[in-house]
């Protein structure tokens, strides 16, 4: 029973500290690159949402209103 507890504690410690990483200041530029963002191109996202809202007519939670003609 003690070995199972010890293995569990070791596994827990390894799991907690495996996500910690020190990022050097010169490496932060890669993390702030626009390609790392989920929606880097705002204009392209707006056009895509408008297209889906007007053509499909069934998209939700995108903030798009209007009918099938695209003329709100």
ABEGO torsion letter per residue (X at the ends): XAAAAAAAAAAAAAAAAAABBBBBAAAAAAAABAAABABABAAAAAAAAAAAAAAAGABBGAGBBEBAAGAX
